[in-house]
Amino acid sequence: MFREQIRPAIMIFIVLTVITGGVYPLIVTGMAQVFFHKQANGSLICPGGGQCVGSTLIGQNFDDPKYFWGRLSATTPAYNASASSGSNLGPSNPALAASVKARILVLKAVDPGNQALVPVDLVTASASGLDPHLSLAGVNYQLARVAGLRKLPEAAVRQVVGRNMSGRFLGLLGEPVVNVLKVNLALDGLKPASQP
Amino acid sequence: MNWNNIIQITVFLVVLILAVKPLGTFMACIYEGRPIGLNVWLGPFERWIYQACGVRSGTGMTWKEYAVALMLFNILGIMVVYAIQRLQAFLPLNPVGMGAVSPASSFNTAVSFATNTNWQGYGGESTMSYLTQMLALTVQNFVSAATGMAVLVALIRGFVQKQTKTLGNFWVDLVRTTLYILVPLSMVLAIVLVSQGTPQAFCASALTTLVQPMKDGAGKPVTEQVIALGPVASQLAIKQLGTNGGGFFNANSAHPYENPTPLANFLEMLSILLIPAALCYTFGFMVKDRRQGWALLAAMLVIFIPCLLWSVQSEQQANHVLAHLGVDQAASAFQPGGNMEGKEARFGIASSSIWSVATAAASNGSVNSMHDSYLPLGGMIPMWLIQLGEVIFGGVGSGLYGLIAFVIVAVFIAGLMIGRTPEYLGKKIEVYEMKMASLVALIPHIFILMPAALAVLMPSGKAGILNPGAHGFSEILYAFTSAAGNNGSAFAGLSANTPFYNIALGLGMFFCRFWLIIPMLAIAGSLSAKKIVPGGVGTLPTHTPLFVVFLAMVILIVGALTFFPALALGPIVEQLILNGV
C-alpha cells in the first residue's frame, strides 16, 4: 500500500511542479509582457524615456513644505520599496498616540495659520508603508500651504489635484483618492505666476 | 456605517452568490468526469500524465490508501520546499542575490505552504529568490489547495456511494483539480491583475531617483528608491483563489503592487470566497439534492453577514485617543474617516474591513490592511472567525469538510433530543463517525489555547510582543489561532521569525491540517461502506431554515464557549480600557 504509491507521488509532484511552477508563470509572464508591458514592469514613470523618477503605484517620502505630503510610512527608511511594512501599532499603544502627535506638530509648524482638524489619513501610517495615495481631505488640508509656497493661485493647484485624482470604481468600490507623487511631479512642471 | 459601506457589502455578497451556481456546476462535472469543454480538450494530456507517472487512474483507493498517498505527496512537498529555501543562493533566478533561509524559518515556511496556511514569518521581497517564490511557493499554493479539494470530493463520494470500499483515486482528484479548476481560473485572474498594475517580470528591482531627496534615520542622504519587482501576478492569483494567502511582498495584499486598484481589490476579495462558496453547490450537485448545498451555504452566511456588518461598523468608529489630539476621524465626501492606521487610502474602511472578514472566514490569510492596528472589537472578528474552526467558507475543500464534521455533530445532538439514530443524506451517523467528527471539531482548540498559554509564560514567547498590555496577549493568541486554523493572517507586530515561534507554529499548522484530514477520510471510508437508508417521517430534514439555524448555533456554541475567556483577556478588555480614555 505504501510502496506502490511512492513512484506516483514523486512523478506527480514533478509533473505538477512543471505545470504550476514553470509553464503557468511563464505563460502569464509572456501574455503580461505583450499586452500590458508598462504595468507588468512596475508602472514606472520615466519622463522622456530617460531616468525613472518613481512608479505611479509606489509612494515617495515628502517632507518639504512645498510638496504635498502623503501617508506616514513605517518602513526604514520611509517608503522603502524593498521592505514594505505597516506600523502594526495597536489602537491602545501609547507609541501610536505619540507618533500622531509628532506628525500633527510638524504639520502645524510648516502651516501655523491652519486651524482645521487634521484628516486622519495624513497622520496615520499606511498598511504597506508605500501608499501612493491620500484622501481628498488630506490634500485639501495642505492645499493653501503648497499653493502659497509655490506662489501659485489655489485654483491652479486644485486643477492639478483634480487631474491626478481617481474616484471610486463605478462610483461604488474603494475610496476617491489623489496620487501624491503624480501631483507633486505635475506641480514641479508648472511655472510659478510672475507676481503673486 | 454609511451608505457607501452598505453598498460595498451588498455588491460583494450579490456578485459572490451569483457566481456560486455556474462554478459549482463546473466543478461537479470535472469531478464526476462529465465532459465539459476543458476536460475534453485537455483529456489526452491528463491521460498522458497518468501513464507517465504510473498512476492506475481507474483503480479506486480505500480511505487508508487515499490517506497514505496524500501524506506521501504532502511530506515530499514539505521536504522540497525546505530544500529549495536552504539552497536558493546556489540556484538560478536569484537576481537580487538572496542568501539561504535559516533552518527554523525554512521549516516553518515549508509546513506553512504545504498545509495551505501560508503563514509568513519572513518578508517576501527581502528573503525569497524568484525561483523559490515560483518553484517552491507557487507550486504549493496550487497543490495544497488541490489536496483540500480532493479530500472533500472523497468525502462526498462517501455519502453518494453505497456499500463500497473505495473513495476514488487521490492522484486523479489532485490532477483534475489543478489542471481544470485552479490553473485556468488563476490564469484569467493573473492577467486581469496585471492590467490593473500588478507586476509580472523576471528583471531585478527597479532603481529610480527620488523626486525629493530625503535623509534616513541615521541622517544619511537617500536619493534613490529601489523598487522590488518579480513574477507577482502569477503567484497572487492562486494565493487568492486557493485560500492560500502568502504574499509575494511583506505587506501582502496591502502592497500597491499586489493590490493596485479598488477593482483589483474587489476581484481578489471575491476570489477568496469564490471556490469555497461554489463548492457548497458542487456538494449539493454531487449528492443529487441541491437544497443540501444551498443549506450549507446559508448556514455560512448566517454567521458571515453579521460579522461583516460588525467589522465595518467597528472600524468606522473614531479612536478616542486620537480624537483628543485634534484628528478628524469623521466620514465625509472627502475622506473615509474611521481607524485609518494600517489601512490604505484607496481602500478606506469598507474595502479593508470586508477583506479582513472574508480572509479570516475563508482561511485565506492575506491582508489588505494590518489587523494588528484594528480597533479591539474590529480585530476580534477575524480572530474569532478562525477560532470557529474555519468552517464559515473555510479553506478550499477543507472549509466544507470541516463544516460537514459540524453537521455530523449537529444531527447527532438533534438525534439525542428525539432518541433516534441520527442520519445525514441517508447514511446512519454512528459512534465511529461521531468520534472522528469530535476530533475534527476539538483538535484545533487544543492547538490554540495550550501553546498560547505556554507562550505567555515563556520569555521566548513574550519577547516577540510589539504592543503592550492586553493587545500583546491578543498578538500571541492570534498567532496560534491563525496557525491552528491554517489561516495565515497575523497581528503582525509579533516578531514571529524566531526559532520558538517558527517551530511552535509550524507544528500547530502541521497537526491541525493532517490530524483533521485523516479523521475526515476515515469518516468518508466508513460512510461509503454503509447502505443508504431511505428517509422516513422521523428523519430530520437537513435543508430547512430550521436546520440552517440549528447548525449555525452548534458552530457558535462550540466556538464561542471555548474561546470567550481568552478573548475576554485580549480584545474585550482592551476595548473597555479604550472606552475609558
Contacts between the chains, C-beta under 8 A, distances in Angstrom:
chain1	res1	chain2	res2	distance
A	1	B	64	6.9
A	1	B	65	5.5
A	1	B	68	5.9
A	2	B	68	5.7
A	2	B	72	7.7
A	5	B	65	7.4
A	5	B	68	5.9
A	5	B	69	4.7
A	5	B	72	5.5
A	6	B	72	6.7
A	7	B	53	7.4
A	7	B	54	4.8
A	8	B	53	5.3
A	8	B	54	5.5
A	8	B	55	4.9
A	8	B	69	7.2
A	8	B	171	5.4
A	9	B	69	6.7
A	9	B	72	4.3
A	9	B	73	4.9
A	9	B	76	5.7
A	10	B	76	6.8
A	11	B	52	6.7
A	11	B	53	3.5
A	11	B	54	6.3
A	11	B	55	7.9
A	12	B	49	7.5
A	12	B	53	5.1
A	12	B	55	7.0
A	12	B	73	6.9
A	12	B	171	5.5
A	12	B	174	6.7
A	12	B	175	6.8
A	13	B	73	6.4
A	13	B	76	5.5
A	13	B	77	6.8
A	13	B	80	7.3
A	13	B	143	7.9
A	15	B	49	5.5
A	15	B	52	7.1
A	15	B	53	6.2
A	15	B	175	8.0
A	16	B	139	6.8
A	16	B	142	6.9
A	16	B	143	5.7
A	16	B	174	7.5
A	16	B	175	7.3
A	16	B	178	5.9
A	17	B	80	7.9
A	17	B	135	6.5
A	17	B	139	5.0
A	19	B	178	7.0
A	19	B	179	7.2
A	19	B	183	6.8
A	20	B	138	6.2
A	20	B	139	5.1
A	20	B	141	7.8
A	20	B	142	4.1
A	20	B	143	7.2
A	20	B	178	6.5
A	20	B	182	7.9
A	20	B	183	6.6
A	20	B	238	7.6
A	21	B	134	5.1
A	21	B	135	4.3
A	21	B	136	7.7
A	21	B	138	5.4
A	21	B	139	4.1
A	22	B	134	7.5
A	22	B	135	7.3
A	24	B	138	7.7
A	24	B	183	5.7
A	24	B	186	7.0
A	24	B	187	6.8
A	24	B	234	6.2
A	25	B	134	5.3
A	25	B	138	6.5
A	25	B	200	7.9
A	25	B	231	5.1
A	25	B	234	4.0
A	25	B	235	7.6
A	27	B	187	6.8
A	28	B	187	6.3
A	28	B	190	4.6
A	28	B	191	6.7
A	28	B	194	7.6
A	28	B	200	5.8
A	28	B	231	7.6
A	28	B	233	6.1
A	28	B	234	4.3
A	28	B	237	7.9
A	29	B	200	5.1
A	29	B	201	7.0
A	29	B	202	6.8
A	29	B	231	6.1
A	29	B	234	7.2
A	31	B	191	5.7
A	31	B	194	8.0
A	32	B	190	7.7
A	32	B	191	6.7
A	32	B	194	4.2
A	32	B	200	3.9
A	32	B	201	7.8
A	32	B	233	6.4
A	33	B	200	7.4
A	33	B	201	7.1
A	35	B	191	7.5
A	35	B	194	7.9
A	35	B	195	7.6
A	36	B	191	7.9
A	36	B	194	4.8
A	36	B	195	5.2
A	39	B	194	5.5
A	39	B	195	6.4
A	39	B	196	7.2
A	39	B	197	4.9
A	39	B	198	7.2
A	39	B	199	7.3
A	40	B	194	5.3
A	40	B	199	5.9
A	40	B	200	4.7
A	40	B	201	5.6
A	40	B	233	7.7
A	41	B	199	6.4
A	41	B	201	5.1
A	41	B	203	7.2
A	41	B	206	7.6
A	41	B	229	7.1
A	42	B	199	4.9
A	42	B	201	7.3
A	42	B	206	5.4
A	42	B	227	6.0
A	42	B	229	5.2
A	42	B	257	7.2
A	43	B	197	5.2
A	43	B	260	7.8
A	44	B	206	5.9
A	44	B	208	6.7
A	44	B	227	7.8
A	45	B	208	7.9
A	51	B	208	7.7
A	51	B	209	5.6
A	52	B	206	6.6
A	52	B	207	7.7
A	52	B	208	4.3
A	52	B	209	7.2
A	53	B	208	5.8
A	53	B	209	5.5
A	53	B	210	7.7
A	53	B	211	5.8
A	54	B	208	5.0
A	54	B	210	7.4
A	54	B	211	6.5
A	54	B	225	6.5
A	55	B	206	7.3
A	55	B	208	7.0
A	55	B	227	5.8
A	56	B	197	7.7
A	57	B	197	5.3
A	57	B	256	4.1
A	57	B	257	6.1
A	57	B	260	5.4
A	58	B	225	7.2
A	58	B	227	5.7
A	58	B	256	6.1
A	58	B	257	7.5
A	59	B	256	7.7
A	60	B	210	5.7
A	60	B	211	5.9
A	60	B	212	7.1
A	60	B	225	6.5
A	61	B	210	7.6
A	61	B	212	7.3
A	61	B	214	4.9
A	62	B	211	7.7
A	62	B	212	5.4
A	63	B	212	7.6
A	63	B	214	6.7
A	64	B	212	5.3
A	67	B	211	7.8
A	67	B	212	5.9
A	71	B	345	6.5
A	76	B	216	7.3
A	76	B	217	6.1
A	77	B	214	6.9
A	77	B	215	7.9
A	77	B	216	3.7
A	77	B	217	6.2
A	77	B	222	5.6
A	78	B	214	7.0
A	79	B	225	6.8
A	80	B	225	7.9
A	80	B	226	7.9
A	81	B	205	7.9
A	81	B	225	5.3
A	81	B	226	6.2
A	81	B	227	4.1
A	81	B	228	6.1
A	82	B	125	5.8
A	82	B	126	6.3
A	82	B	205	6.2
A	82	B	226	4.8
A	82	B	227	7.3
A	82	B	228	4.7
A	83	B	123	6.1
A	83	B	125	6.8
A	83	B	126	5.2
A	83	B	250	6.5
A	84	B	123	7.8
A	84	B	125	6.9
A	84	B	249	5.1
A	84	B	250	5.0
A	84	B	251	3.7
A	84	B	254	7.8
A	84	B	255	5.1
A	85	B	123	7.4
A	85	B	250	5.6
A	85	B	251	6.1
A	86	B	251	6.6
A	86	B	254	6.9
A	86	B	342	4.6
A	86	B	370	3.9
A	86	B	372	7.6
A	86	B	373	6.7
A	86	B	492	7.1
A	87	B	341	6.8
A	87	B	342	6.5
A	87	B	370	7.5
A	87	B	373	6.8
A	88	B	342	6.8
A	88	B	370	5.5
A	88	B	372	4.1
A	88	B	373	6.2
A	88	B	466	5.8
A	88	B	467	7.6
A	88	B	491	7.3
A	88	B	492	5.1
A	88	B	493	3.4
A	89	B	341	6.5
A	89	B	342	7.7
A	89	B	372	7.6
A	89	B	373	5.9
A	89	B	466	7.6
A	89	B	467	6.6
A	89	B	493	7.3
A	90	B	372	6.1
A	90	B	373	6.5
A	90	B	466	7.8
A	90	B	467	3.7
A	90	B	471	3.8
A	90	B	474	7.8
A	90	B	493	7.1
A	90	B	574	7.6
A	91	B	319	5.1
A	91	B	321	7.1
A	91	B	339	6.8
A	91	B	341	7.3
A	91	B	373	6.8
A	91	B	374	7.4
A	91	B	375	5.1
A	91	B	376	6.6
A	91	B	471	7.8
A	91	B	574	7.7
A	91	B	578	6.3
A	92	B	321	7.2
A	92	B	376	7.5
A	92	B	467	7.5
A	92	B	469	6.4
A	92	B	470	7.6
A	92	B	471	5.8
A	92	B	574	5.5
A	92	B	577	6.2
A	92	B	578	5.4
A	93	B	466	8.0
A	93	B	467	4.7
A	93	B	468	6.5
A	93	B	471	6.7
A	94	B	468	7.7
A	96	B	321	7.3
A	96	B	322	7.8
A	96	B	341	6.4
A	96	B	373	7.8
A	97	B	321	5.0
A	97	B	322	6.9
A	97	B	325	6.8
A	100	B	322	5.6
A	100	B	325	5.7
A	100	B	327	6.5
A	101	B	325	5.6
A	104	B	325	6.1
A	104	B	326	6.4
A	104	B	327	7.4
A	116	B	328	7.6
A	117	B	326	5.6
A	117	B	327	6.6
A	117	B	328	3.7
A	118	B	326	6.3
A	118	B	327	5.5
A	118	B	328	6.3
A	119	B	327	7.8
A	119	B	328	5.2
A	119	B	334	7.7
A	119	B	335	5.2
A	120	B	322	7.1
A	120	B	327	5.3
A	120	B	328	6.2
A	120	B	329	4.7
A	120	B	335	7.0
A	120	B	337	6.3
A	120	B	338	7.3
A	120	B	339	8.0
A	120	B	340	4.7
A	121	B	335	6.4
A	121	B	336	7.8
A	121	B	340	4.7
A	121	B	345	5.4
A	123	B	322	7.7
A	123	B	327	5.8
A	124	B	340	4.6
A	124	B	341	4.2
A	124	B	342	7.6
A	124	B	343	7.9
A	125	B	341	6.2
A	125	B	342	6.7
A	126	B	254	7.4
A	126	B	342	7.5
A	126	B	343	7.1
A	126	B	344	5.4
A	126	B	345	7.0
A	127	B	251	6.1
A	127	B	254	3.4
A	127	B	342	4.9
A	127	B	343	5.7
A	127	B	344	5.3
A	127	B	352	8.0
A	127	B	367	7.5
A	127	B	368	6.9
A	127	B	369	4.8
A	127	B	370	4.9
A	128	B	249	7.8
A	128	B	251	3.8
A	128	B	254	4.4
A	128	B	255	4.7
A	128	B	256	6.2
A	128	B	344	6.5
A	129	B	251	6.7
A	130	B	251	7.2
A	130	B	255	6.6
A	130	B	256	5.7
A	131	B	256	6.9
A	131	B	344	5.1
A	131	B	345	5.6
A	131	B	346	7.8
A	132	B	256	5.9
A	133	B	344	7.4
A	133	B	345	4.0
A	133	B	346	5.2
A	134	B	345	5.7
A	135	B	334	6.3
A	135	B	335	3.9
A	135	B	336	6.7
A	135	B	345	5.6
A	135	B	348	7.8
A	136	B	333	7.7
A	136	B	334	4.1
A	136	B	335	6.6
A	137	B	328	7.0
A	137	B	332	6.7
A	137	B	334	3.8
A	137	B	335	3.7
A	138	B	335	6.9
A	138	B	345	7.7
A	140	B	334	6.4
A	166	B	261	7.9
A	166	B	346	7.9
A	168	B	4	7.7
A	168	B	262	6.4
A	169	B	261	6.9
A	169	B	262	4.3
A	169	B	263	4.7
A	169	B	266	7.0
A	172	B	4	7.6
A	172	B	7	5.7
A	172	B	8	6.6
A	172	B	11	5.9
A	173	B	8	6.1
A	173	B	11	7.0
A	173	B	262	4.4
A	173	B	263	6.8
A	173	B	265	7.3
A	173	B	266	5.1
A	173	B	351	6.7
A	174	B	261	7.3
A	174	B	262	2.5
A	174	B	263	7.9
A	174	B	265	6.4
A	174	B	266	7.9
A	174	B	346	5.4
A	174	B	347	6.1
A	174	B	348	6.9
A	174	B	351	5.5
A	175	B	262	7.5
A	175	B	335	7.9
A	175	B	336	5.0
A	175	B	345	6.6
A	175	B	346	6.1
A	175	B	347	6.7
A	175	B	348	3.6
A	175	B	351	7.4
A	177	B	345	4.9
A	177	B	346	5.1
A	181	B	211	6.8
A	184	B	211	6.0
A	184	B	212	7.6
A	185	B	211	6.2
A	188	B	211	7.2
